[in-house]
Amino acid sequence: MIAEAGLAALWLAASLALLQLFLAIAGLKGGKAELLAAMRPVAVGQGMLTAIAFSLLITLFLRSDMSVLLVAMNSHSAKPWLYKFAGTWGNHEGSMLLWVTVMGVAGGAVALFERALRRDTHMATLGAQAAMSLGFYAFLLFSSNPFARIDPPPPDGQGLNPLLQDPGLAFHPPTLYLGYVGLSVAFSFAVGALLTRTVDAAFARAMRPWVLGAWILLTLGITAGSYWAYYELGWGGWWFWDPVENASLMPWLAATALLHSVTVLATRDGLRAWTIMLAVIAFSMSMVGTFLVRSGILTSVHAFAVDPERGSFILALLAIYIGGALALFGWRIGSVREGAPFELVSRETLLVVNNLLLSVILGIVLIGTLYPLMTEAFGHKVSVGAPYFDRIAGPIALILMLAMAAGPLTRWRRDRVPAVARRLAIPAAAGALAAAILATLAWGRMGLLPFFGLTVAIGVGIASLAPLWKRKLLRTPLFTWGMVIAHLGCAVSLAGMACDAAFTVEKLVAARPGDTIRTAGWALRFVQIMPLAGDNWTALQADLAVDRGGSAVMMRPQSRFFTSPPTTTSEAALLPRWNGQLYVVLGEEVEGGRWQLRIWWKPFVTLIWLGGILIAFGGALALIGRERRGWLAKWRARRVVA
């Protein structure tokens, strides 16, 4: 009865979403803002029902109930409990139920906690959220039922994709989904503001925490996913420009632009049209990513479904929601008053430049992702890989970093070029010194893009700390600290990317036990090959004694074989050091009892993920600081009234 209870909870949640939409339409048409009080418990109830449905699906996976088709297709009784639990969303139907659950819970949170919006705007926002939820409920209930039974049930399940059998599955997809669906709230805010013509600073202050929260989660999800692919797939790279990797990057780019735009609107009452448009684009990119993963047009470890009918359903939802929002934008944006003016030399101008450059990079990634799919539809296969993205988007990203460095050092509304130049003198000097040192030591051994990347990273790193100069650090607002740390994180990540591109040393050898391999100052003594058995896999493991002028440590790369489903995977061995990471992959046995070993020394590569963590941490500090300031302002106002 657990599956039936879960399905019933989904139907009830869909019914409440329909009721919520009708209440919003009635309230807006009749001017009855008091209906908001009736909508709140409906939205909260909807969120609770989706959470119950998802909890029941988790229970079915943990119990290995093979009478449920989804469990039989994506789990196995011999799987460790973590992969049964995380396997709930490691498939199409379960991940869509997670999507609907996050959307329902987020809508309930907006109904329960949001008090800054005008009542009619709040009502319109909840109505927009309900309308979106209805489409996804229909998709689940009519096309992707996660609680469908199978009769007779098989003796055991087919198992989870071995590439997904990693602790990363428990963190990476849910974090990304929280970010994706968090952008649905920003989308609903934008639709609500357009319907009630209330695009103003108060609206932006209400929307900003949701945008910032979604952006933090997207940052963490992308960072975790990059590291997971780096160590799990055994190819030695941190970003492959896979179409579905791009599908997570595109919403992040749009959300980054939206975050800066909504901040300008909240604090300076500017960029009103920009903010609404970016809110629509950010969620549009989430929907595009959902379509790519579930339409069957891509073959990838990320792809959940290969049913074109499901892809058509999502494409229809995308056309309805995004097309409708763009039509509403075109209809109502003329009634939105122009925001506060600003001069050409001002922080607002640099934020507009920031948004334009982010939009250009987003367009480049979108074209590079969709172009091969469009040409294949006409019978021509074209591959768009890393060279396109690196050469086209790379230089623009460096210009973006320079604009990011100058922005916080420029005054709001109006500034003077000489004053800005004085504030940028020290970071510019640091970058020039770094360029001179790199040109002296490594010219000809590194490409132009890594050279400029490392130079810009050092200059931007210094500039990111400049807002703290001459401040009393203990009295500096948390959101200022957040901005500084997030921008510093961008510089740290850029430095890691440049070092990885410029200084990585790779060696492919075929060695016997007893051989010693030397590369990049490391000595790796091949000790032995030995068999191993895990919970649901067998493996061959190479034991390598590794040293670099000190005591030897062991590295143990593996080649694993999973029986359900039958799959062979490579488990890379990683040895982190303060100045880089040694990365070893075990390949196949070749003639003469030799084994293929692929070895990389990757200087400072871990800075890439350290920077991602710093960016997210900075965002979290900014969120806490802004919310704390708002709470204190309300508390003081209540005291004055009392």
N, C-alpha and C positions, 0 to 999 in steps of 0.2 A: 504493500500500500504506500510505500514511501514515494515511489515514482508518481503514482496517481495524485498524492498530496502535493507534490512539487508542481505537477501540471495544473492542478486546480488553483494553486497560489498564483501561477502565471496568468491564468484566465481572469482571476479576480483583480490582479494588478492592472491588466489591460482594461478591464471595466472601469476601474477607478481613474485611469488615465483619460478615458473617454468622458467620464463625468467631470473631471478637472477641466478639460477643454471646453465642454459646454458651459460650465460655470464662468470661465474666463470670457467666452463670447457674450454670454448674457450680461455679465457685469460691465463689459466695455461698451456694448450697444446701448444698454439702459442707463449707463452712468451710475451704476450701483456699486461703488467701491467697497461697500460693506460686505459684498459677497466674498471678499478676500478672506474674511474670518472663516467662511465655510470651506474655502479652497485649501486652507492650511492643513487641516486634519486629513483631507483626501490625499494630498501630496505626501504627507508623512506615512499614511497607511500604504500607499503604493510602494514607497521605498522599503517599508518593512516586509511587505509581501514578496518583493523581488529578492530581498536578503534571505528570506525563509526558503524560497525556491532554490537559490544557489546553495544554501547550507544543506538542503536535502540531496542535491546532486553530489556534493562532496561526500555525504554519508554513503551514498550508493557506491562511489568509487572506493572508499575506505573498506567497505564490506565486501568488495569484489562481487557485486550482484550481477552475474552474467545474464540474467533475464532482461536486463536493460541493454538495448543495442549499442548505445554509446560506450558503455563500460566494456562490453565484449569486444568492440572494435579498437579500443584504446587503452586497455589495461590487461593485467595478468595477475593471478593470485600470488605468484612468486615475487612480484615486484616489491621493493622496500616501500614502507608506508609513505615516505616523503614523495615518491614518484606516483603513488596512487593519489595522494592529496593534490600535488601540483598537476598531475595528469588530468585533473578535472577541467582545466582550461588549456591543456596542450592539444586541443582539437577544435574543429570548427564550431560545433554546437555549444560546447562548454565555454569557449571563449566568447561567443555571442551572448550567452547567458550572463557571463561576467560583465560584458559591455552594458547590457540592459540593467543589471543590478547596480552598477556604478551610476548609471544615468538616473535610476529611480531614487537611490539614496541621496545623490547630489540634489535632485529636485526637492526631496523632503527637507534637506538641510537649508536650501534657499527659502523654502516656506517657513521653516521653524526659526531660523536665526537672523534672516535679513530684515533689518528695520530701517535702513537708511533710504531705501527707494520710496518714491511717491507711491501711494496705494494703487493707482491705476497702472503705473508702470510695473509694479510688483505683480499685479494680476496678469498683465500681458506677458510678462516674463514666464510665469508659471504656465500660462496657456501655451506658449511656444514650446516649453520643455515637454509638456504633455503631448503636443502634436508630434514632436520628434519621437518620443517614446512609443507612441501608437504604431508608427511605421516599423520599429524594431520588434515590438511585440508581435505584429502580424508576420514579420519575417521568421521569428522563432516558431510561432504556433502553427503556421501553415507550410513552412518550407524547411525548417531546421529544428524539429522538436527534440530537445535533449532527453526527454523522458520516454521515448518510444520503446515498447517492449519487443522482444524477439521470442518466437515460439516455434520449436522448442529451444530452450537456452543451450548454448554450447557448453562442453565440460570445462573449458577455460577460455580466456580471452586471447586476442592476437598480440597484445602488448603495445607498449609505447615506443615511438621512434627512438632508437638508442641515442641519437644525437641530442635528444631532449632530456635524456636521463642524467641530469646534472642539477645541483642545487640552484644554478642560475634560473631554472624554470620556475622556481618558487618565488623569485624576486623580479626578474626582468619583465615578463609579460604583464603581471598585475600593475606594476609601476607605470609602464607605458599606457595601459588602458585607463588608469586613473588620470593620467595626463591628457590622453585623447578626449575622454568623456568630460573632463573638466573644461575643455574648450567648448563643449556643447553648452555649458552654462553661460560662457561669454557670448556665444552665438544667440542664446535665448535673451540675454540682457540686451543685445544690440537690436533684435527684432522687437522686444518690448519697448525700447526707447524710441524706435522709429514709429511704432504704432501710436504712441502717446505723445510724440514730438517733445521728448524730454532729454535731448542729448546735451548734457551740461556737466559741470564739475561734480555735482552731487551724485549723478549717475555713474561717473567714472570712479569716484571714490568707493561706491558700492561694488562695482565690477572688478576693481583692481585686485583685491585679495584672491578672487577666483582665478584670474589670469595668472597671478604670481604663483599660486599653489599648483596649477596645472603645469606651468613652465618648470618649476622645481622638479616635479615628478617626471616630466619628459626628459629633463637633463639627466636625472639619476638613471632612468630606464635606458636611455641611449648609451650612457657611460658603461652601465653594467652589461648591456648587450654587446658592446664593442669588446669588452674584456673577455666575456664568455666565448664569443666567436674566435677571439685571438688564441685562447688556450685550448679550445675544444676541437676546432677544425684542423689544426695542425698545419696551416699554410703560412704561418708566421706574420700575417698582416693584421692590422687593427681596424681597417675599413676597406671593404672590397668594392664599394659602389654597386652592390647588389640592388636590384630594383626595390626590394622590400626594405633594405636598409635605408634607401632613399625615402621610402614611404614614411619612415619614422623621423627622418631629418627634416622633411618639408614642413610638417606641422610645427616643429621646433623653430625653424627659421621664421615662420609667420607669427608664432607666439612671441618670439623675441622682439620682433618689430611692434607687435600689439602691446607688449609690456611697456616699451618706451613711449609709445603713443598715448596709452591710457594714463601714464604718469604725467605727461605734459597736460592732458585734459584735466586731470584731477587737481594738479597744483597750480597751473597757469591758464586754465580754461582755453586751451588752444588745440589744434589738430582734431576737430570734431569729426569731420568726414573721414579722415584717415582712420580714426579709432573704430568707427562703425565698419568700414570696409575691411580692415584687417581682422576684426572679429569674425566676419563672414568667411574670409579667406582661410583663416586658421582652422576653423572646423571643416571647411571644404577639403583641406589637405588631409585631415583625419579620415574623411569619407573616401577620398581617393585612395588612401592607403588600405582602407577596409576593402574596397573594390578589388584592388590589385591582389590582395592576399586570398580573397574568397571567390574570385570569378573563374578560376581555372586557366587564366591566360598566362600564368607564370608557373614555372617549376622551381621550387625553392624549399629549403628546410623550413622557411617561414610560412609557406603556403599551406592553408588548412583545408581548402576545398578545391575540387576539380569539376564541379557541377556548373555548367554554363547557366542553367536556370536560376541558380542562386545568385550568380553574378548579375544576371539581368534584373533580378529583384532589387539588389543593392544599387545598381545603376539607376533604376527608376526612383528609388528613395533619394539618391544624390541629386537627380534632376529636379525632383519635387522640392526638396528642402533648399538646396543651394540656388536653383533657378528662382524659386519663390522669394528667397531672401534678397537676391540681386534685383528682382523686379520691384520689391518693396523699397529697396535702397534707391533705385532710380526714380520711383514715384514720390518718395517722401524727403529725399535728401535736400531738395530745393527749399523745403520749409525749415531746415536746420540753420539757425543763425550762425554767421561766421564767428569764430573764436577770437580771443584777444590777439591783437597784432603784435609782431615782433620784427626787429631789424635783421638785415642780412647777416651781420656778424653777431650771433647770439647762440646760446645753447639750443634753443628751439630749432634754429636752422641746421645745426649739426645733427640733431636728432632726426630731422627730416632727411638729411643726407644718409644717416644710418639706416632709416627705414627704406629709402630708395635702393641702397646697396644690398640690403637683405632681400628685398623684393627681386632684384636682378639675379642674385644667387639662386633664389627660389625658382625663378623662371628657367635658369640654366639647368638646374637639377631636374625640374619637371620635364623639360624638353628632352634631356638626355635619357630620362626614364621611359617616357612614352613613345619616343620616336621609333625605337626598334619594334615596339608592339604594333604601331601603325603601319610600318613598312612590311611587317610579316603578314598583316591582314591582306596586303595586296600581292603576296607571293614572293616577296624579297626579304631575305634574312640579313639584317644589319646588326653588328655588335657595337655598342657604345660603352667603352670601358674607362678605366682610370685615366689614361692620357687626356681624353676629352675634358673630364671634370677637373683634373689638376691644372691643365693649361688655361682653361677658360675661367673657372671659378676661383682658382688659386690667387691670381693677381688682384681680383676684385675683393677677395677676402682680406688681403693685406691692406688695401686701401680702407676697407671697413675698420680694420684694427686701428689704423691711424686716426680715423674720425672718432672712434671710441676713446682714444687717448686724449684727444683735444676737447671732447664734449664736457667732461666734468670740470675742466679748467677754464671754461668760458662762462660768462655771466648770463643770467636769464635776460630776456627781452632785448638788451643792447650791450655791446661791448666794443672794444677798439682792437684792431689788428696788432698794433705794437704791444699792447698789454697782454694779449693772448700769446704772442711770440715770446715775451719775457717769461711767462709761466711755463712754456714748453722748452725753454733753453736747456735745462739740465737733462730732461729725457732725450732731447735731440742729440745732445753731446754724448750721452751714454750710448745711444744707438750708433752714432758715427764712430766712436771709439771701438765698439764691438765689430763694426764693419771693417775697420782698419786691421784689427787683430785677426779676424777670420780671413781677410784677403792675404795677410802675410803668412798665416800658418796652413791654410787649407785651400788656397786658390787653385783651381784645376782639379781638385779632388771632390768637389761638391757642385751640384747644379745651381743655377741662378735662383730658382724658387726656394730651395732650402736656405741658401745664403741670405736672401732678403727676409725669409721667414724668421730666421734666428736673430737677425739684426732688429727687425721690427718687434719681435717678442721681448728683447731686452729693453728697448726704448719704451714700449707700452707697459712693461712691468714696472719701470721707474715712474712713468706717468700715472699709473693706477694708484700709486701711494701718495701722489701729490696732494689730493684733497685733505690729507691728514696733516700737512705741514702747518706749523704754527697754531695747531689746535690743542686744546686740553683733551687728551685722548680719553680720559675717563668720563668726560662730559660730551663727547661726540655721540650724536644720535646713532642708534643701532642701524637705522636704514642707510646712514652714510657708511658705516662699517660694512654693511652688506654690499653696497655698490663697489667699494674699494676691493673687497675680497673677491667678488664675482669677476670684476675686470682683471684683477691679478690672476685669477684662475684661467681666464682666456689666454693671457700671456704665457702662463705655465704650460697649458696644453699646446699652444703654438710652438713653443720651444721644444717640447717632446716630439711633435710631428716633424719639425725640421731636422732634429738630431737623428731620428729614425730614418728619414729619407736620405740624409747626407752620409751617415757614418756606419750604417749597418754592414756587417761582414757576414757572408753566407758561405757555407762549405757543404758539399754533398760528397760523401765517401761511401765505399763498400769495405767493411772491416770485419776481421775475425776476432773472437775473444782472445785477449792477450795483446792486441794491437793498441798503439797509442796515437791519437789524432791531435794535432796541434793547429790552433787557429786563434787569431786575435789575442795572442799572449796566453791562451788557455791550453792546458794539457788534459785530454780526456782519455783515460785508460779503460778500454773495453774489457770488463771483468768476466761477464758471463751472460748467457741467455737462459732464462728459467721460466717454466710454466706457472701460472697462477689461476686461482678460481675465486670469483666473487659471488655476491648474492644471486645474480642472474646473468653472469658472464664468465667466460674463460679468457685467458690472455697469455701472450708471450711478453716477457719483460726483459729489457736490456739493463744490466747494472753497469754504470759508468762511474769510475772514481775521477773526480774533477778537481783540479787545483790550478792556482795562478800565483805560484810563488809562496804558497802557504800550506796549511794542512788540507788534505783532500776531503771533499764531501761527496756523497753519493747522489747521482741523478738516475731516475728509473723511468724512462719512457716506455710506453706499452702499446701493443697492438691488440685490441680487444675484439672478441667475437660474442655477439648476442644471438640467442636462439629464437627469441620471440619479440619481434620478427627477426629472421636471420640477417645480420648486418655486421660488418667489420668496421671498427672505428680506430682512429689514432688518438692516444692520450699523450699529449706533449709533456715533457718534463721541463720545469722552469726553475731557474736559480737566480733570484733577485739579488742585486748588489746596489750600493748607493749610486753608482754611476752607470747602471744599465741592467740588462737581464740576459742570461744565457738561456737559449731555447733549443731543445733537442727533440727530434721526432724519429721514431723507429719505423723503418720501411719494411720491405719484403726481403726474404732470403734469396740470394743469387748464387750462382755457381761457385763451387769451391768452399762452401760453408761460410761465405761472407754475408753480412747483413747491411742493408742500406741505412745510413744515418744522415739526416739533414740537420745541420747545426747553424744557428744564428747567434751572433753577438750583437745586441741591439742597445747601443749607448743611450741612456736617459729616456728610454721608451716609456717607462712608468710615469713620467711627467704628464703624459697624455691623460691618464685616468685620474691622477692626482689633481690636475687642473679641472676636470669635470666635477670632482667632488667639491673643490673649492667654489666653483660656479654655483652649484646647488646650495652649498652652505651659505654663501653670500646671499642668495635668494631667500633662504630661510630666515636669516637675520633681518633682511629688509621687511619680510612679511611680519615677523614678530614686532619689529620696531614700529611699523606703520599701525598695526592693530593696537599696540600698547599706547601709542600717542592718541589714537582715536578714543580708546577707552578712557584714558585720563582726561581728555577734553570733555567727554560726556559726564564723567564723575564730578569734575569741577563745576560744570554748568548746573548739575543737580544741587550741588552745595550752595551755589549762588541763589538759586530759586528758593531753597529751603531757608 
